Amino acid sequence: MGSENSTVIDHLQRNPHYYLSGGDAYFLVENQIFRVHRYFLERESHVFQEWFQGPAAPGAFRNGESRNGESESAAILLRDVTPAAFEKLLDVFYNPKYSVYGWPIEDWITIIQVAQKWEFSQVLELALRELEKIEIPLISRIALYQRFDIDRSHLLPLYGKLCTRPKALDYQESNAIGLATTVVIFNARERLRARPLKDGKSLLPAEFQDSEVYMVLTDLLVTSG
């Protein structure tokens, strides 16, 4: 190893939580070195698979003997992420309480960000399941899912609740979820209320079947693009 690389590495810090004995993968995040087990990352993300299998990442410290991520000098450089965010992703895999998290919304938002960045699809689904356990106002949840372009399969039931509640969207709610979604919800409510009458009476919002609501919403969403 050259003296220049040695000097730079000497100024780095080992992450206090994730420099693990027995770890076989090294990462550099800002000025911190992480040492963890590659198994979880390689299993869950094809992005990490490619990093481990490919040549040493540009900018990573390396020597002529180590492969990508196999030593401090060949640590994989993770850009545009903070040590705290990478720690939170690792917390998912190293959680000491199996399937028990109890983390706040902010932690799951961080996990969504890194899961999308590195294509951890199962971690993303976990974050969404855990968010379902947290009480979040309906409009805030929709705005959050829209912000991260979450799959429509998660948004459709939320849109359905807006269609079947007695109260129409107000200005602040419409502003929060955007004009395009507001128009879809408005048209869905109108279309549902235009359905044939039941015993000579208009159906109340709560009387609509979920399947009917989802069908109308899906048609409008496809039409709106």
Secondary structure as UniProt FT lines:
FT   HELIX           3..10
FT   STRAND          13..19
FT   TURN            21..22
FT   STRAND          25..29
FT   TURN            30..31
FT   STRAND          32..36
FT   HELIX           38..44
FT   HELIX           46..53
FT   TURN            58..59
FT   TURN            68..69
FT   HELIX           72..74
FT   STRAND          76..77
FT   HELIX           83..93
FT   TURN            98..99
FT   HELIX           105..118
FT   HELIX           121..132
FT   HELIX           138..147
FT   TURN            148..149
FT   HELIX           152..164
FT   HELIX           171..177
FT   HELIX           179..193
FT   TURN            199..200
FT   HELIX           205..207
FT   HELIX           210..224
//
